[in-house]
Amino acid sequence: MLVYERLFRGSLDWHLHGRFDEPPLDWNTRMKIALCSAQGLTFLHEEGPFQAMYNEFSTANIQIDKDFTAKLSGYGCVGQKPKTEDFSTNSVAVANLSVETLERGWLTPKSNVWSFGIVYLNY
């Protein structure tokens, strides 16, 4: 069983697309969330006890606390290369995947960085 701390603001996806009662995120807050997310990916790829990759990195994987600090959730996180048929048919998630991941099923830190860039390009 995994136990996550409760994060006050929920996922970035929900905050960007599901909460219309609040003003949009300002530029400094968006940059803080992007930096924290990048630091989380760096930890997974280079600093953790083992190298882990996201199968489908998206705004749903980014959780935000009360201070707008982003933390990555483990949903869809894998420690090894999945088979090509393991990928979701969700068009949004598939749109974030690198060409190498889509065509060959390769999951590498570079493919996660690609997904990170696509997520924040659309953010």
N, CA, C and O atoms as a GROMACS GRO file, in nm:
protein
  492
    1MET      N    1   0.084  -0.116   0.000
    1MET     CA    2   0.000   0.000   0.000
    1MET      C    3   0.089   0.123   0.000
    1MET      O    4   0.187   0.130   0.075
    2LEU      N    5   0.056   0.219  -0.083
    2LEU     CA    6   0.124   0.348  -0.083
    2LEU      C    7   0.036   0.449  -0.012
    2LEU      O    8  -0.085   0.452  -0.032
    3VAL      N    9   0.098   0.532   0.069
    3VAL     CA   10   0.025   0.637   0.139
    3VAL      C   11   0.085   0.770   0.096
    3VAL      O   12   0.204   0.795   0.114
    4TYR      N   13   0.001   0.854   0.041
    4TYR     CA   14   0.043   0.987   0.000
    4TYR      C   15  -0.009   1.090   0.098
    4TYR      O   16  -0.115   1.072   0.159
    5GLU      N   17   0.066   1.199   0.114
    5GLU     CA   18   0.015   1.307   0.196
    5GLU      C   19  -0.099   1.374   0.119
    5GLU      O   20  -0.100   1.376  -0.004
    6ARG      N   21  -0.194   1.428   0.192
    6ARG     CA   22  -0.306   1.495   0.127
    6ARG      C   23  -0.258   1.633   0.083
    6ARG      O   24  -0.212   1.713   0.165
    7LEU      N   25  -0.268   1.658  -0.044
    7LEU     CA   26  -0.225   1.787  -0.096
    7LEU      C   27  -0.347   1.875  -0.118
    7LEU      O   28  -0.443   1.837  -0.184
    8PHE      N   29  -0.340   1.991  -0.061
    8PHE     CA   30  -0.452   2.082  -0.049
    8PHE      C   31  -0.519   2.118  -0.181
    8PHE      O   32  -0.642   2.123  -0.188
    9ARG      N   33  -0.443   2.142  -0.284
    9ARG     CA   34  -0.499   2.194  -0.409
    9ARG      C   35  -0.526   2.088  -0.516
    9ARG      O   36  -0.576   2.122  -0.623
   10GLY      N   37  -0.496   1.962  -0.489
   10GLY     CA   38  -0.524   1.857  -0.587
   10GLY      C   39  -0.426   1.857  -0.702
   10GLY      O   40  -0.314   1.908  -0.690
   11SER      N   41  -0.466   1.798  -0.814
   11SER     CA   42  -0.376   1.786  -0.928
   11SER      C   43  -0.373   1.915  -1.009
   11SER      O   44  -0.467   1.994  -1.006
   12LEU      N   45  -0.265   1.934  -1.080
   12LEU     CA   46  -0.254   2.050  -1.170
   12LEU      C   47  -0.361   2.044  -1.277
   12LEU      O   48  -0.416   2.147  -1.316
   13ASP      N   49  -0.391   1.924  -1.325
   13ASP     CA   50  -0.495   1.908  -1.426
   13ASP      C   51  -0.629   1.960  -1.376
   13ASP      O   52  -0.697   2.035  -1.446
   14TRP      N   53  -0.664   1.922  -1.256
   14TRP     CA   54  -0.790   1.967  -1.198
   14TRP      C   55  -0.787   2.118  -1.176
   14TRP      O   56  -0.888   2.186  -1.198
   15HIS      N   57  -0.672   2.170  -1.134
   15HIS     CA   58  -0.661   2.314  -1.110
   15HIS      C   59  -0.669   2.394  -1.239
   15HIS      O   60  -0.728   2.502  -1.241
   16LEU      N   61  -0.610   2.344  -1.346
   16LEU     CA   62  -0.612   2.416  -1.474
   16LEU      C   63  -0.746   2.404  -1.547
   16LEU      O   64  -0.792   2.498  -1.611
   17HIS      N   65  -0.807   2.285  -1.538
   17HIS     CA   66  -0.924   2.260  -1.621
   17HIS      C   67  -1.054   2.237  -1.546
   17HIS      O   68  -1.161   2.230  -1.607
   18GLY      N   69  -1.048   2.224  -1.415
   18GLY     CA   70  -1.168   2.188  -1.343
   18GLY      C   71  -1.218   2.292  -1.244
   18GLY      O   72  -1.329   2.279  -1.193
   19ARG      N   73  -1.140   2.395  -1.217
   19ARG     CA   74  -1.179   2.495  -1.118
   19ARG      C   75  -1.196   2.630  -1.185
   19ARG      O   76  -1.100   2.702  -1.210
   20PHE      N   77  -1.318   2.661  -1.214
   20PHE     CA   78  -1.345   2.789  -1.281
   20PHE      C   79  -1.387   2.897  -1.184
   20PHE      O   80  -1.413   3.010  -1.225
   21ASP      N   81  -1.394   2.864  -1.055
   21ASP     CA   82  -1.432   2.962  -0.955
   21ASP      C   83  -1.312   3.042  -0.902
   21ASP      O   84  -1.331   3.134  -0.823
   22GLU      N   85  -1.192   3.007  -0.944
   22GLU     CA   86  -1.072   3.079  -0.901
   22GLU      C   87  -1.004   3.144  -1.021
   22GLU      O   88  -1.021   3.100  -1.135
   23PRO      N   89  -0.928   3.250  -0.997
   23PRO     CA   90  -0.855   3.312  -1.108
   23PRO      C   91  -0.747   3.218  -1.161
   23PRO      O   92  -0.701   3.130  -1.089
   24PRO      N   93  -0.706   3.235  -1.286
   24PRO     CA   94  -0.600   3.150  -1.342
   24PRO      C   95  -0.469   3.169  -1.266
   24PRO      O   96  -0.448   3.271  -1.200
   25LEU      N   97  -0.383   3.070  -1.276
   25LEU     CA   98  -0.252   3.078  -1.210
   25LEU      C   99  -0.169   3.190  -1.272
   25LEU      O  100  -0.165   3.206  -1.394
   26ASP      N  101  -0.104   3.268  -1.187
   26ASP     CA  102  -0.017   3.373  -1.240
   26ASP      C  103   0.116   3.313  -1.288
   26ASP      O  104   0.144   3.196  -1.262
   27TRP      N  105   0.196   3.393  -1.357
   27TRP     CA  106   0.319   3.344  -1.418
   27TRP      C  107   0.417   3.289  -1.315
   27TRP      O  108   0.475   3.182  -1.337
   28ASN      N  109   0.437   3.358  -1.203
   28ASN     CA  110   0.531   3.312  -1.101
   28ASN      C  111   0.489   3.179  -1.040
   28ASN      O  112   0.573   3.093  -1.013
   29THR      N  113   0.360   3.160  -1.020
   29THR     CA  114   0.310   3.033  -0.966
   29THR      C  115   0.332   2.922  -1.067
   29THR      O  116   0.372   2.811  -1.030
   30ARG      N  117   0.304   2.948  -1.194
   30ARG     CA  118   0.326   2.848  -1.298
   30ARG      C  119   0.473   2.808  -1.306
   30ARG      O  120   0.505   2.690  -1.323
   31MET      N  121   0.562   2.905  -1.294
   31MET     CA  122   0.706   2.875  -1.299
   31MET      C  123   0.750   2.794  -1.177
   31MET      O  124   0.834   2.705  -1.188
   32LYS      N  125   0.694   2.824  -1.060
   32LYS     CA  126   0.726   2.748  -0.939
   32LYS      C  127   0.682   2.603  -0.955
   32LYS      O  128   0.756   2.512  -0.918
   33ILE      N  129   0.563   2.581  -1.009
   33ILE     CA  130   0.512   2.446  -1.030
   33ILE      C  131   0.598   2.373  -1.133
   33ILE      O  132   0.630   2.256  -1.114
   34ALA      N  133   0.636   2.441  -1.240
   34ALA     CA  134   0.721   2.380  -1.343
   34ALA      C  135   0.857   2.341  -1.286
   34ALA      O  136   0.907   2.232  -1.314
   35LEU      N  137   0.918   2.428  -1.206
   35LEU     CA  138   1.049   2.401  -1.146
   35LEU      C  139   1.041   2.282  -1.048
   35LEU      O  140   1.128   2.195  -1.051
   36CYS      N  141   0.940   2.280  -0.965
   36CYS     CA  142   0.925   2.168  -0.871
   36CYS      C  143   0.903   2.037  -0.944
   36CYS      O  144   0.954   1.933  -0.903
   37SER      N  145   0.827   2.040  -1.052
   37SER     CA  146   0.803   1.920  -1.132
   37SER      C  147   0.932   1.871  -1.196
   37SER      O  148   0.960   1.751  -1.199
   38ALA      N  149   1.012   1.965  -1.248
   38ALA     CA  150   1.140   1.928  -1.309
   38ALA      C  151   1.234   1.868  -1.205
   38ALA      O  152   1.306   1.773  -1.234
   39GLN      N  153   1.234   1.923  -1.084
   39GLN     CA  154   1.317   1.868  -0.977
   39GLN      C  155   1.272   1.726  -0.940
   39GLN      O  156   1.355   1.640  -0.911
   40GLY      N  157   1.141   1.702  -0.942
   40GLY     CA  158   1.090   1.569  -0.915
   40GLY      C  159   1.133   1.468  -1.020
   40GLY      O  160   1.171   1.356  -0.988
   41LEU      N  161   1.128   1.508  -1.147
   41LEU     CA  162   1.174   1.419  -1.254
   41LEU      C  163   1.324   1.394  -1.244
   41LEU      O  164   1.370   1.282  -1.267
   42THR      N  165   1.400   1.496  -1.208
   42THR     CA  166   1.544   1.479  -1.191
   42THR      C  167   1.573   1.376  -1.082
   42THR      O  168   1.661   1.291  -1.097
   43PHE      N  169   1.499   1.384  -0.973
   43PHE     CA  170   1.517   1.286  -0.866
   43PHE      C  171   1.488   1.145  -0.915
   43PHE      O  172   1.565   1.053  -0.889
   44LEU      N  173   1.376   1.128  -0.986
   44LEU     CA  174   1.340   0.995  -1.036
   44LEU      C  175   1.443   0.939  -1.133
   44LEU      O  176   1.471   0.819  -1.134
   45HIS      N  177   1.500   1.027  -1.215
   45HIS     CA  178   1.591   0.981  -1.320
   45HIS      C  179   1.735   0.968  -1.275
   45HIS      O  180   1.807   0.880  -1.322
   46GLU      N  181   1.780   1.054  -1.182
   46GLU     CA  182   1.922   1.060  -1.152
   46GLU      C  183   1.960   1.045  -1.005
   46GLU      O  184   2.070   0.998  -0.976
   47GLU      N  185   1.874   1.083  -0.913
   47GLU     CA  186   1.916   1.091  -0.773
   47GLU      C  187   1.854   0.986  -0.682
   47GLU      O  188   1.903   0.965  -0.571
   48GLY      N  189   1.750   0.921  -0.725
   48GLY     CA  190   1.680   0.824  -0.641
   48GLY      C  191   1.758   0.694  -0.628
   48GLY      O  192   1.862   0.677  -0.692
   49PRO      N  193   1.708   0.603  -0.546
   49PRO     CA  194   1.776   0.475  -0.526
   49PRO      C  195   1.773   0.386  -0.650
   49PRO      O  196   1.856   0.296  -0.664
   50PHE      N  197   1.680   0.409  -0.740
   50PHE     CA  198   1.674   0.339  -0.868
   50PHE      C  199   1.615   0.434  -0.971
   50PHE      O  200   1.546   0.530  -0.935
   51GLN      N  201   1.641   0.408  -1.096
   51GLN     CA  202   1.590   0.495  -1.202
   51GLN      C  203   1.447   0.455  -1.236
   51GLN      O  204   1.420   0.340  -1.271
   52ALA      N  205   1.356   0.550  -1.227
   52ALA     CA  206   1.215   0.524  -1.258
   52ALA      C  207   1.171   0.620  -1.367
   52ALA      O  208   1.215   0.734  -1.374
   53MET      N  209   1.082   0.570  -1.452
   53MET     CA  210   1.029   0.651  -1.561
   53MET      C  211   0.878   0.655  -1.552
   53MET      O  212   0.815   0.563  -1.501
   54TYR      N  213   0.821   0.762  -1.602
   54TYR     CA  214   0.676   0.771  -1.614
   54TYR      C  215   0.634   0.707  -1.745
   54TYR      O  216   0.694   0.731  -1.849
   55ASN      N  217   0.530   0.627  -1.738
   55ASN     CA  218   0.470   0.570  -1.858
   55ASN      C  219   0.396   0.680  -1.933
   55ASN      O  220   0.411   0.694  -2.054
   56GLU      N  221   0.316   0.758  -1.861
   56GLU     CA  222   0.239   0.867  -1.919
   56GLU      C  223   0.246   0.988  -1.826
   56GLU      O  224   0.164   1.000  -1.735
   57PHE      N  225   0.343   1.076  -1.847
   57PHE     CA  226   0.355   1.195  -1.765
   57PHE      C  227   0.254   1.298  -1.814
   57PHE      O  228   0.249   1.330  -1.933
   58SER      N  229   0.172   1.350  -1.722
   58SER     CA  230   0.071   1.449  -1.759
   58SER      C  231   0.044   1.540  -1.639
   58SER      O  232   0.100   1.520  -1.531
   59THR      N  233  -0.042   1.638  -1.660
   59THR     CA  234  -0.077   1.729  -1.550
   59THR      C  235  -0.151   1.657  -1.438
   59THR      O  236  -0.155   1.707  -1.325
   60ALA      N  237  -0.208   1.541  -1.465
   60ALA     CA  238  -0.275   1.463  -1.361
   60ALA      C  239  -0.174   1.403  -1.263
   60ALA      O  240  -0.211   1.368  -1.151
   61ASN      N  241  -0.047   1.390  -1.304
   61ASN     CA  242   0.058   1.336  -1.218
   61ASN      C  243   0.122   1.442  -1.128
   61ASN      O  244   0.206   1.409  -1.044
   62ILE      N  245   0.084   1.566  -1.145
   62ILE     CA  246   0.144   1.676  -1.069
   62ILE      C  247   0.043   1.722  -0.964
   62ILE      O  248  -0.063   1.774  -0.997
   63GLN      N  249   0.077   1.701  -0.837
   63GLN     CA  250  -0.009   1.740  -0.725
   63GLN      C  251   0.045   1.869  -0.666
   63GLN      O  252   0.166   1.892  -0.663
   64ILE      N  253  -0.046   1.955  -0.619
   64ILE     CA  254  -0.007   2.087  -0.570
   64ILE      C  255  -0.051   2.102  -0.425
   64ILE      O  256  -0.165   2.073  -0.390
   65ASP      N  257   0.043   2.147  -0.340
   65ASP     CA  258   0.008   2.168  -0.200
   65ASP      C  259  -0.041   2.311  -0.177
   65ASP      O  260  -0.055   2.388  -0.272
   66LYS      N  261  -0.066   2.346  -0.052
   66LYS     CA  262  -0.124   2.477  -0.020
   66LYS      C  263  -0.034   2.594  -0.057
   66LYS      O  264  -0.082   2.705  -0.078
   67ASP      N  265   0.098   2.570  -0.066
   67ASP     CA  266   0.194   2.676  -0.102
   67ASP      C  267   0.228   2.675  -0.251
   67ASP      O  268   0.323   2.741  -0.294
   68PHE      N  269   0.150   2.600  -0.330
   68PHE     CA  270   0.173   2.583  -0.473
   68PHE      C  271   0.307   2.517  -0.503
   68PHE      O  272   0.370   2.546  -0.605
   69THR      N  273   0.350   2.430  -0.415
   69THR     CA  274   0.467   2.348  -0.441
   69THR      C  275   0.418   2.220  -0.507
   69THR      O  276   0.326   2.155  -0.457
   70ALA      N  277   0.478   2.184  -0.619
   70ALA     CA  278   0.435   2.066  -0.693
   70ALA      C  279   0.509   1.942  -0.646
   70ALA      O  280   0.628   1.946  -0.615
   71LYS      N  281   0.436   1.832  -0.642
   71LYS     CA  282   0.494   1.701  -0.609
   71LYS      C  283   0.439   1.602  -0.710
   71LYS      O  284   0.322   1.608  -0.747
   72LEU      N  285   0.524   1.511  -0.753
   72LEU     CA  286   0.481   1.414  -0.852
   72LEU      C  287   0.416   1.294  -0.784
   72LEU      O  288   0.468   1.241  -0.686
   73SER      N  289   0.304   1.254  -0.837
   73SER     CA  290   0.237   1.134  -0.784
   73SER      C  291   0.283   1.014  -0.864
   73SER      O  292   0.332   1.028  -0.976
   74GLY      N  293   0.268   0.897  -0.807
   74GLY     CA  294   0.320   0.776  -0.868
   74GLY      C  295   0.227   0.707  -0.965
   74GLY      O  296   0.258   0.597  -1.011
   75TYR      N  297   0.115   0.767  -0.999
   75TYR     CA  298   0.022   0.701  -1.090
   75TYR      C  299   0.082   0.692  -1.228
   75TYR      O  300   0.118   0.793  -1.288
   76GLY      N  301   0.094   0.571  -1.279
   76GLY     CA  302   0.151   0.550  -1.411
   76GLY      C  303   0.302   0.545  -1.410
   76GLY      O  304   0.364   0.539  -1.516
   77CYS      N  305   0.363   0.548  -1.293
   77CYS     CA  306   0.508   0.546  -1.284
   77CYS      C  307   0.556   0.401  -1.289
   77CYS      O  308   0.504   0.315  -1.218
   78VAL      N  309   0.654   0.376  -1.374
   78VAL     CA  310   0.705   0.240  -1.388
   78VAL      C  311   0.855   0.239  -1.373
   78VAL      O  312   0.921   0.340  -1.398
   79GLY      N  313   0.910   0.127  -1.332
   79GLY     CA  314   1.052   0.115  -1.314
   79GLY      C  315   1.118   0.040  -1.428
   79GLY      O  316   1.240   0.024  -1.429
   80GLN      N  317   1.041  -0.006  -1.522
   80GLN     CA  318   1.097  -0.078  -1.636
   80GLN      C  319   1.017  -0.045  -1.760
   80GLN      O  320   0.910   0.015  -1.752
   81LYS      N  321   1.069  -0.085  -1.874
   81LYS     CA  322   1.001  -0.056  -1.999
   81LYS      C  323   0.874  -0.139  -2.011
   81LYS      O  324   0.877  -0.260  -1.994
   82PRO      N  325   0.761  -0.072  -2.041
   82PRO     CA  326   0.638  -0.148  -2.060
   82PRO      C  327   0.629  -0.200  -2.203
   82PRO      O  328   0.704  -0.157  -2.291
   83LYS      N  329   0.540  -0.292  -2.224
   83LYS     CA  330   0.512  -0.338  -2.359
   83LYS      C  331   0.430  -0.231  -2.429
   83LYS      O  332   0.359  -0.155  -2.364
   84THR      N  333   0.439  -0.225  -2.561
   84THR     CA  334   0.368  -0.124  -2.637
   84THR      C  335   0.218  -0.128  -2.611
   84THR      O  336   0.154  -0.024  -2.606
   85GLU      N  337   0.161  -0.246  -2.595
   85GLU     CA  338   0.017  -0.257  -2.573
   85GLU      C  339  -0.026  -0.211  -2.434
   85GLU      O  340  -0.146  -0.200  -2.407
   86ASP      N  341   0.070  -0.183  -2.344
   86ASP     CA  342   0.037  -0.135  -2.210
   86ASP      C  343  -0.004   0.012  -2.209
   86ASP      O  344  -0.059   0.060  -2.109
   87PHE      N  345   0.022   0.084  -2.317
   87PHE     CA  346  -0.010   0.226  -2.319
   87PHE      C  347  -0.158   0.249  -2.324
   87PHE      O  348  -0.232   0.174  -2.388
   88SER      N  349  -0.202   0.353  -2.257
   88SER     CA  350  -0.343   0.390  -2.255
   88SER      C  351  -0.387   0.438  -2.392
   88SER      O  352  -0.305   0.486  -2.471
   89THR      N  353  -0.514   0.425  -2.420
   89THR     CA  354  -0.568   0.477  -2.545
   89THR      C  355  -0.620   0.618  -2.527
   89THR      O  356  -0.678   0.674  -2.620
   90ASN      N  357  -0.601   0.676  -2.409
   90ASN     CA  358  -0.641   0.812  -2.383
   90ASN      C  359  -0.562   0.904  -2.476
   90ASN      O  360  -0.439   0.909  -2.469
   91SER      N  361  -0.631   0.978  -2.562
   91SER     CA  362  -0.564   1.058  -2.664
   91SER      C  363  -0.478   1.169  -2.605
   91SER      O  364  -0.375   1.204  -2.663
   92VAL      N  365  -0.519   1.226  -2.491
   92VAL     CA  366  -0.438   1.331  -2.429
   92VAL      C  367  -0.307   1.275  -2.379
   92VAL      O  368  -0.201   1.333  -2.402
   93ALA      N  369  -0.312   1.161  -2.310
   93ALA     CA  370  -0.191   1.099  -2.257
   93ALA      C  371  -0.100   1.053  -2.370
   93ALA      O  372   0.022   1.070  -2.362
   94VAL      N  373  -0.157   0.995  -2.475
   94VAL     CA  374  -0.077   0.949  -2.587
   94VAL      C  375  -0.012   1.066  -2.658
   94VAL      O  376   0.100   1.052  -2.709
   95ALA      N  377  -0.078   1.181  -2.663
   95ALA     CA  378  -0.021   1.299  -2.728
   95ALA      C  379   0.104   1.349  -2.657
   95ALA      O  380   0.186   1.417  -2.718
   96ASN      N  381   0.119   1.316  -2.528
   96ASN     CA  382   0.236   1.360  -2.451
   96ASN      C  383   0.356   1.267  -2.469
   96ASN      O  384   0.465   1.301  -2.425
   97LEU      N  385   0.338   1.151  -2.531
   97LEU     CA  386   0.446   1.053  -2.543
   97LEU      C  387   0.542   1.087  -2.656
   97LEU      O  388   0.503   1.144  -2.758
   98SER      N  389   0.668   1.053  -2.636
   98SER     CA  390   0.769   1.076  -2.739
   98SER      C  391   0.751   0.976  -2.854
   98SER      O  392   0.683   0.875  -2.840
   99VAL      N  393   0.814   1.007  -2.966
   99VAL     CA  394   0.806   0.920  -3.083
   99VAL      C  395   0.866   0.783  -3.052
   99VAL      O  396   0.812   0.680  -3.092
  100GLU      N  397   0.979   0.781  -2.980
  100GLU     CA  398   1.045   0.655  -2.945
  100GLU      C  399   0.954   0.567  -2.858
  100GLU      O  400   0.952   0.445  -2.872
  101THR      N  401   0.880   0.631  -2.769
  101THR     CA  402   0.790   0.556  -2.682
  101THR      C  403   0.672   0.501  -2.761
  101THR      O  404   0.634   0.385  -2.743
  102LEU      N  405   0.615   0.583  -2.847
  102LEU     CA  406   0.500   0.538  -2.926
  102LEU      C  407   0.536   0.428  -3.025
  102LEU      O  408   0.466   0.328  -3.036
  103GLU      N  409   0.647   0.448  -3.097
  103GLU     CA  410   0.682   0.354  -3.203
  103GLU      C  411   0.753   0.228  -3.154
  103GLU      O  412   0.730   0.119  -3.206
  104ARG      N  413   0.840   0.243  -3.054
  104ARG     CA  414   0.924   0.131  -3.012
  104ARG      C  415   0.899   0.085  -2.870
  104ARG      O  416   0.950  -0.020  -2.828
  105GLY      N  417   0.821   0.161  -2.794
  105GLY     CA  418   0.797   0.126  -2.654
  105GLY      C  419   0.914   0.160  -2.562
  105GLY      O  420   0.920   0.110  -2.450
  106TRP      N  421   1.006   0.245  -2.609
  106TRP     CA  422   1.123   0.282  -2.528
  106TRP      C  423   1.085   0.388  -2.427
  106TRP      O  424   1.031   0.493  -2.463
  107LEU      N  425   1.114   0.361  -2.300
  107LEU     CA  426   1.098   0.460  -2.195
  107LEU      C  427   1.236   0.494  -2.142
  107LEU      O  428   1.308   0.409  -2.090
  108THR      N  429   1.272   0.620  -2.156
  108THR     CA  430   1.402   0.667  -2.110
  108THR      C  431   1.381   0.802  -2.039
  108THR      O  432   1.273   0.860  -2.049
  109PRO      N  433   1.483   0.850  -1.969
  109PRO     CA  434   1.470   0.985  -1.914
  109PRO      C  435   1.442   1.088  -2.023
  109PRO      O  436   1.368   1.185  -2.000
  110LYS      N  437   1.499   1.068  -2.141
  110LYS     CA  438   1.474   1.164  -2.251
  110LYS      C  439   1.328   1.163  -2.293
  110LYS      O  440   1.273   1.268  -2.326
  111SER      N  441   1.265   1.046  -2.293
  111SER     CA  442   1.123   1.041  -2.331
  111SER      C  443   1.037   1.110  -2.225
  111SER      O  444   0.935   1.171  -2.258
  112ASN      N  445   1.077   1.101  -2.098
  112ASN     CA  446   1.004   1.172  -1.993
  112ASN      C  447   1.024   1.322  -2.003
  112ASN      O  448   0.931   1.399  -1.978
  113VAL      N  449   1.144   1.366  -2.041
  113VAL     CA  450   1.170   1.508  -2.060
  113VAL      C  451   1.086   1.560  -2.177
  113VAL      O  452   1.034   1.672  -2.172
  114TRP      N  453   1.073   1.479  -2.282
  114TRP     CA  454   0.987   1.516  -2.395
  114TRP      C  455   0.844   1.539  -2.344
  114TRP      O  456   0.782   1.641  -2.374
  115SER      N  457   0.792   1.444  -2.268
  115SER     CA  458   0.656   1.456  -2.214
  115SER      C  459   0.642   1.578  -2.125
  115SER      O  460   0.540   1.648  -2.130
  116PHE      N  461   0.743   1.603  -2.042
  116PHE     CA  462   0.744   1.722  -1.957
  116PHE      C  463   0.732   1.848  -2.042
  116PHE      O  464   0.654   1.938  -2.010
  117GLY      N  465   0.808   1.855  -2.151
  117GLY     CA  466   0.803   1.972  -2.239
  117GLY      C  467   0.667   1.989  -2.305
  117GLY      O  468   0.617   2.100  -2.315
  118ILE      N  469   0.607   1.880  -2.348
  118ILE     CA  470   0.475   1.887  -2.411
  118ILE      C  471   0.370   1.932  -2.308
  118ILE      O  472   0.284   2.013  -2.340
  119VAL      N  473   0.378   1.879  -2.187
  119VAL     CA  474   0.283   1.918  -2.082
  119VAL      C  475   0.293   2.069  -2.059
  119VAL      O  476   0.190   2.137  -2.052
  120TYR      N  477   0.413   2.121  -2.046
  120TYR     CA  478   0.427   2.263  -2.015
  120TYR      C  479   0.413   2.353  -2.136
  120TYR      O  480   0.389   2.472  -2.120
  121LEU      N  481   0.427   2.301  -2.254
  121LEU     CA  482   0.398   2.379  -2.374
  121LEU      C  483   0.248   2.405  -2.382
  121LEU      O  484   0.206   2.513  -2.423
  122ASN      N  485   0.167   2.308  -2.342
  122ASN     CA  486   0.022   2.320  -2.345
  122ASN      C  487  -0.036   2.383  -2.219
  122ASN      O  488  -0.156   2.407  -2.213
  123TYR      N  489   0.043   2.409  -2.121
  123TYR     CA  490   0.007   2.458  -1.988
  123TYR      C  491  -0.015   2.605  -1.999
  123TYR      O  492  -0.047   2.670  -1.899
   0.00000   0.00000   0.00000
